[in-house]
Amino acid sequence: MLVERGMQVMNVEVVGDAYAIASNYLRKAGAIPDTFLTNERLIEIIVKLFQHGEFNRIRLANKAISRFEAEVNIQPGAPAGTQITA
């Protein structure tokens, strides 16, 4: 399904799938709470990546996970709830 946002057209299915993949991983890693609420920062990252030309849902999810973890200082692969302090 395509949805018009201003002047751009967004494939909601690709963005939604990428969000589902990324949020599932981040929930299991303990980076985001296990709720039904949408994580606004994660969806913003995915939408921005999509707007910059990334249309593959797996690459979108992986890049979003990396950026999200970098923003909240979570070490990839660390036990749930582990954060890096500088």
Sequence and secondary structure as in RCSB ss.txt:
>XXXX:A:sequence
MLVERGMQVMNVEVVGDAYAIASNYLRKAGAIPDTFLTNERLIEIIVKLFQHGEFNRIRLANKAISRFEAEVNIQ
PGAPAGTQITA
>XXXX:A:secstr
 EEEETTEEEEHHHHHHHHHHHHHHHHHTTSS SSSS  HHHHHHHHHHHHTT   HHHHHHHHHHHHHHHTT  
TT  TT     
